[in-house]
Amino acid sequence: MASQLGIDKMIAYDDCFVAGISQRSQRILTKVSDFFNCRDSKAAPQQHILDFRKDLTRNTALQLRICQKNVALVNGEGRRMDAFDVPASSTSVEVKIIDVCTISNVPTKNLFTPQVPGFEKSPDCPSLVFLLEHPSGQKVLFDLGIRQDWENLSPAIVQRLKQNGYGVQVEAGIAEFLDRGGVGKENIDAVIWSHAHWDHTGDISTFDGETELVVGPGFKDHFLGDGKGNSTLGGVLPSDVDGRNVREITFDENDPSVLQIGQFSAFDYFQDGSLYLLDTPGHCVGHLCALVRTTTNPATFVFLGGDAAHHCGEVRPSEYMPMPEYITPNPLKREASDAPPLCAKPWYATLQSSRNRDPQGPLFQPAFGHDMDQVLDTIKKMQQYDGESNIIVILAHDSAFRAPIIPRFPMAINDWKASGLGDALKWKWISDVWQDGDDVEA
């Protein structure tokens, strides 16, 4: 009897894949998911269960998998997801994207591997900065992009950029940009560096000395000791830290602010569940990502990825975010909103096989990092976040976030879920590598 189907009974569906759920079923499924996550609920209402079972086999748009205490709606052929719990919170943070930097003329072989024929140069890309505004009035910047006077970076960095022919354009320094935008650099309480590479550190000396610099584990020993941590990729100038408090997040397991979210250690920055800093090592000593709560009901988040990956093709597809049979909106069509869905799976399988890559795995892997084992491990852990429908991953250099539909400062991106940005951008990276003449099924 349906009335006897409680949560424990529903878990029996754990190994059941069902193709197709109507929109009505999705709404019902959301309610069932809420019951899974409710400690006091022992059974779902009879009518919800009846409707749920009745609609399971309708339509062909999605696949359903109910996992133990985790309902996963997957647009593709997914597997059971690991437990992924973010503590509830009634506080969200406004997230505003600042895009004033462009890096161009970068060979793709310098960033990721193996190469895709015809994709030898990376698209002009940003180095995104994020203004995080807490309801308390506190304002934090995640990364600073590129300093406007980038030729005043260390001589070794400037020489490498010029020798490689990289193009660097900076419209304004972040402090100046904030002043013009009415925020005021003096109102920034802290700057969080995802890591200490030249295209993320900006020029913090243009901020008041009271603005704290927040860095990841190992940063002080590596960069502030004997200075040997500096390289042609980045480092710390004396003007960055002179007279400034440098706060290193160590992710000490004995710290009550530290918890586990997914497979990452997380630090509850505001102590209210609105902003978590994540320990994501590999690319650079002390690399940090951030999980920012953008809405509370329902709970949605942006995952600020820094340089955990340079291209979404290093992250997708994955066991958590498989490539769907049909991709909509079509990532190859920049204007036609009514373009037919893209059937990319056959093309992708052929491309991956030609490069000795897993047809169900990411297109690339990073070409460099401070610790490559950690780089790959961090990406694998990040894929779990990427597979959550209420999280949007934003990599610092993702050119898809320059699309006209993206709200930028002074507007916030908090309604990304309701406005459909996640679906619109998820597979946009395919257009980077798709060549005219590639076979496609519509």
C-alpha positions in Angstrom: 0.0 0.0 0.0 1.2 3.5 -0.9 0.4 4.7 2.6 3.0 2.3 4.0 5.8 3.6 1.8 7.9 5.7 4.1 11.4 7.0 3.6 13.0 3.6 4.3 10.8 2.0 1.7 11.5 4.7 -0.9 15.2 4.0 -0.5 14.5 0.6 -2.1 14.3 2.4 -5.4 18.1 3.1 -5.1 19.0 1.0 -8.1 16.0 2.0 -10.2 16.6 4.2 -13.3 13.5 5.4 -15.0 13.6 7.4 -18.3 11.4 10.4 -18.4 9.7 12.5 -15.8 7.1 15.2 -16.5 7.4 18.6 -15.1 4.7 17.7 -12.7 6.8 14.7 -11.5 9.7 17.0 -10.9 7.6 19.1 -8.6 6.5 16.0 -6.8 10.0 14.7 -6.6 11.2 18.0 -5.0 8.6 17.5 -2.3 9.8 13.9 -1.8 13.4 15.1 -1.6 12.4 17.5 1.1 11.0 14.6 3.1 14.3 12.7 2.7 16.1 15.7 4.2 13.6 16.2 7.1 14.7 14.5 10.2 11.2 14.3 11.7 9.5 12.9 8.7 9.0 9.1 8.7 6.7 8.8 5.7 5.7 10.9 2.7 2.0 11.7 2.2 0.0 9.0 0.4 -1.1 11.2 -2.5 2.5 12.4 -3.2 3.6 8.8 -3.4 0.7 7.8 -5.6 1.4 10.7 -8.0 5.1 10.0 -7.9 4.7 6.3 -8.9 2.1 7.2 -11.5 4.3 9.7 -13.3 7.6 7.7 -13.2 7.4 6.4 -16.7 6.0 9.5 -18.5 7.9 11.4 -21.1 11.6 11.0 -22.1 13.3 14.2 -21.1 15.2 13.2 -17.9 16.3 10.1 -15.9 15.5 9.6 -12.3 17.6 8.0 -9.7 16.6 7.9 -6.0 19.7 7.4 -3.9 19.9 6.9 -0.1 18.9 10.3 1.3 19.7 11.9 -2.1 17.3 12.4 -4.9 19.3 13.0 -8.1 17.7 14.5 -11.2 20.3 13.7 -14.0 20.1 14.9 -17.6 22.1 11.9 -18.9 23.2 8.5 -17.7 24.4 9.1 -14.2 25.4 6.9 -11.3 24.5 7.2 -7.6 25.9 10.3 -6.1 27.8 10.4 -2.8 26.1 12.0 0.2 26.3 15.8 -0.2 25.0 17.9 2.6 25.3 21.6 3.2 24.0 22.7 6.6 20.9 24.8 6.4 21.1 28.6 6.8 18.8 31.5 6.6 21.5 33.9 5.4 22.7 34.4 1.8 25.4 36.6 0.3 25.0 38.9 -2.8 27.5 37.8 -5.5 28.5 40.4 -8.1 30.8 39.6 -11.0 33.4 42.2 -11.9 35.0 41.6 -15.3 37.7 44.2 -16.2 40.6 42.0 -17.3 41.3 40.1 -20.5 44.0 37.6 -21.3 44.5 36.6 -25.0 46.8 34.7 -27.3 47.4 31.9 -24.9 48.3 28.5 -26.6 45.9 25.8 -25.3 48.9 23.4 -24.9 50.1 25.7 -22.0 46.9 25.1 -20.1 45.5 21.7 -20.8 46.1 18.4 -22.6 45.8 16.4 -24.8 45.2 18.8 -27.6 42.1 19.0 -29.8 42.9 19.6 -33.5 41.9 23.1 -34.5 41.8 24.4 -31.0 45.3 25.7 -30.6 44.6 29.1 -29.0 42.4 29.6 -26.0 39.6 32.1 -26.4 40.1 35.6 -25.0 39.2 35.0 -21.4 38.5 37.1 -18.3 40.1 36.9 -14.9 37.0 37.3 -12.9 36.7 39.1 -9.6 33.7 38.6 -7.2 32.3 41.1 -4.8 30.6 39.3 -1.9 28.2 41.5 0.1 27.0 40.1 3.4 23.7 41.3 5.0 25.7 42.6 8.0 27.3 45.1 5.7 30.6 43.3 5.4 32.1 43.3 1.9 34.7 40.8 0.7 36.4 40.4 -2.6 37.3 37.0 -3.9 40.4 37.5 -6.1 41.5 40.8 -7.6 42.2 39.9 -11.2 45.2 41.6 -12.9 46.8 44.8 -11.7 46.3 47.7 -14.1 50.0 48.4 -14.2 50.9 44.8 -14.9 54.3 45.7 -16.2 55.2 46.4 -12.5 54.8 42.8 -11.6 58.0 41.0 -10.9 60.5 41.2 -13.8 60.4 37.4 -14.2 56.6 37.4 -14.7 56.7 40.3 -17.1 59.5 38.8 -19.2 57.6 35.5 -19.5 54.4 37.2 -20.6 56.2 39.3 -23.2 58.3 36.4 -24.5 55.2 34.2 -24.9 53.3 37.0 -26.7 50.4 37.0 -24.3 47.9 39.8 -24.6 46.9 41.5 -21.3 44.3 44.2 -21.1 43.0 45.8 -17.9 40.3 48.4 -18.1 40.7 49.5 -14.5 42.2 48.5 -11.2 39.6 47.0 -8.8 40.0 49.7 -6.2 39.4 52.4 -8.8 36.5 50.4 -10.3 34.8 50.1 -6.9 35.3 53.8 -6.2 33.6 54.6 -9.5 30.8 52.1 -8.8 29.9 53.7 -5.5 31.2 50.9 -3.3 34.4 52.6 -2.1 37.6 50.6 -1.6 37.7 51.7 2.0 34.5 49.6 2.6 36.2 46.3 1.6 36.8 44.3 4.8 38.9 41.6 3.3 40.4 40.3 0.0 40.5 36.5 -0.4 43.1 35.3 -2.9 42.2 32.0 -4.5 46.0 31.8 -5.0 49.0 33.9 -5.5 49.4 33.9 -9.3 49.8 37.1 -11.2 46.3 37.1 -12.8 44.5 36.8 -9.5 46.4 38.9 -6.9 45.7 42.3 -8.5 47.2 45.2 -6.6 46.1 45.0 -3.0 48.3 47.9 -2.0 45.6 50.2 -3.5 43.3 49.1 -0.6 43.5 50.5 2.9 45.8 48.8 5.3 42.8 47.7 7.4 41.6 45.5 4.5 42.7 42.0 5.5 44.3 39.6 3.1 42.9 36.0 3.4 45.0 33.1 2.0 45.0 29.3 2.0 47.0 26.8 4.0 50.8 26.8 3.6 50.8 30.3 2.0 52.9 32.0 4.6 55.6 29.4 4.7 55.8 29.2 0.9 55.6 32.9 0.0 56.5 34.9 3.0 59.4 33.0 4.3 62.6 33.2 2.2 60.7 34.3 -0.9 61.6 31.2 -2.8 57.9 30.5 -3.4 57.8 33.3 -6.0 58.1 32.2 -9.6 57.3 33.3 -13.2 53.6 32.4 -12.4 53.2 34.7 -9.5 54.1 35.3 -5.9 54.0 38.1 -3.4 55.4 41.6 -3.6 56.4 43.4 -0.4 53.8 46.1 -1.1 51.1 43.3 -0.9 51.7 42.5 2.7 53.5 45.5 4.3 51.4 46.8 7.2 48.5 44.4 6.4 47.1 41.5 8.4 47.5 38.3 6.4 45.1 35.7 7.7 45.9 32.1 6.7 43.0 29.6 6.8 44.5 26.3 8.0 41.4 24.1 8.0 42.4 22.8 11.4 40.0 19.9 12.2 39.8 21.1 15.8 38.5 24.5 14.7 34.7 24.6 15.2 34.4 26.7 12.0 35.8 23.8 10.0 33.5 21.1 8.6 33.3 18.7 5.7 31.1 19.6 2.7 31.2 17.0 0.0 34.8 15.8 -0.2 36.4 19.2 0.7 37.3 20.6 4.1 35.3 23.9 4.5 35.7 26.9 6.6 32.6 28.8 7.6 33.8 32.3 7.0 30.9 34.4 8.3 29.9 31.8 10.9 26.4 31.6 9.5 26.6 29.1 6.6 26.5 31.9 3.9 30.2 31.6 2.7 32.5 28.6 2.9 36.1 28.7 1.9 37.2 25.3 0.5 40.7 23.7 0.8 41.4 22.9 -2.9 45.2 22.3 -3.2 47.2 21.4 -6.3 47.3 24.3 -8.7 49.2 26.5 -6.3 50.2 26.4 -2.7 47.3 27.6 -0.6 44.7 27.4 -3.4 41.2 28.2 -2.2 37.7 27.8 -3.8 34.5 29.2 -2.2 31.0 28.0 -1.9 28.6 31.0 -1.6 24.9 30.7 -0.7 22.9 32.7 -3.2 19.4 31.9 -2.0 18.0 30.2 1.1 14.6 28.8 0.0 15.4 26.9 -2.0 19.1 26.7 -1.2 21.3 27.6 -4.1 25.0 28.3 -4.3 27.8 29.5 -6.6 31.1 27.6 -6.5 33.9 30.0 -7.1 36.5 27.8 -8.7 39.6 30.0 -9.0 42.1 28.1 -11.1 41.1 24.6 -9.9 40.6 24.2 -13.6 41.1 26.7 -16.5 38.4 25.3 -18.8 35.1 23.5 -18.1 36.3 20.7 -20.4 38.7 19.8 -17.6 35.7 19.1 -15.3 32.9 17.9 -17.6 31.5 15.4 -18.4 31.9 13.3 -15.3 30.2 10.6 -13.4 28.2 13.4 -11.6 27.6 15.5 -14.7 27.3 13.1 -17.7 26.8 14.4 -21.2 23.1 14.2 -22.0 21.7 12.6 -25.1 20.4 16.0 -26.2 21.8 19.4 -25.1 19.5 22.3 -24.8 19.9 25.2 -25.2 22.1 24.3 -28.2 25.6 25.5 -27.2 26.6 26.0 -30.8 23.8 28.5 -31.5 24.6 31.9 -30.1 21.4 33.7 -31.0 18.6 31.3 -32.0 16.7 30.5 -28.8 14.5 28.0 -30.7 17.5 26.1 -32.2 17.1 22.3 -32.1 18.9 20.4 -29.3 22.4 19.2 -30.0 23.1 15.5 -30.0 26.8 15.6 -29.2 27.5 12.2 -27.6 28.5 10.4 -30.8 30.9 13.3 -31.8 32.3 13.4 -28.3 32.9 9.7 -28.1 34.8 9.7 -31.4 36.8 12.8 -30.3 37.8 11.2 -27.0 38.7 7.9 -28.5 41.0 9.6 -31.1 42.9 11.1 -28.1 42.9 8.0 -25.9 40.5 9.7 -23.5 37.5 8.2 -21.7 34.3 9.0 -23.7 32.5 9.5 -20.4 35.2 11.6 -18.8 36.4 15.2 -19.2 37.8 16.5 -22.5 41.1 17.7 -21.0 43.3 17.4 -18.0 45.4 20.3 -16.7 48.9 20.7 -18.3 50.5 22.1 -15.1 50.2 22.6 -11.4 52.3 22.8 -8.3 51.3 19.2 -7.4 49.6 17.4 -10.2 48.3 14.6 -8.1 46.5 17.1 -6.0 45.3 19.0 -9.1 43.6 15.9 -10.4 42.2 15.0 -7.0 40.8 18.5 -6.5 39.0 18.3 -9.9 37.6 14.9 -9.1 36.2 16.3 -5.8 34.9 19.5 -7.5 33.0 17.3 -10.0 30.7 16.3 -7.2 29.7 19.9 -6.6 29.3 20.4 -10.3 26.8 17.6 -10.4 24.5 19.3 -7.9 21.6 21.0 -9.7 21.5 23.8 -7.1 25.2 24.7 -7.5 26.7 26.7 -10.5 30.5 26.4 -10.9 32.3 29.6 -12.1 35.9 29.2 -13.1 37.9 32.4 -13.0 38.7 32.2 -16.7 35.5 30.9 -18.1 34.7 33.0 -21.1 31.1 31.7 -21.1 30.5 34.2 -18.3 30.9 37.0 -20.7 27.7 36.1 -22.4 25.1 39.0 -22.6 22.7 37.1 -20.4 25.2 37.2 -17.4 24.4 39.9 -14.9 27.5 41.8 -13.9 28.3 44.5 -11.3 26.4 46.3 -10.0 23.8 43.5 -10.6 24.0 40.3 -8.6 23.9 36.8 -10.0 22.0 35.4 -7.1 18.9 34.4 -9.2 21.1 32.3 -11.5 19.0 29.2 -10.9 15.6 30.8 -11.5 16.8 32.5 -14.6 18.2 29.3 -16.1 21.8 30.3 -16.3 23.0 26.9 -15.1 21.4 25.1 -18.0 22.4 27.8 -20.5 26.1 27.7 -19.7 26.8 24.1 -18.6 27.8 22.8 -22.0 28.8 26.1 -23.6 32.4 25.1 -23.7 31.7 22.6 -26.4 31.5 25.5 -28.9 35.2 26.2 -28.2 36.3 22.8 -29.7 33.5 22.1 -32.2 34.8 22.4 -35.7 32.7 23.3 -38.8 32.0 20.0 -40.5 31.9 17.9 -37.4 29.1 15.3 -37.7 26.1 16.1 -35.6 22.7 14.5 -35.1 19.7 16.7 -34.3 
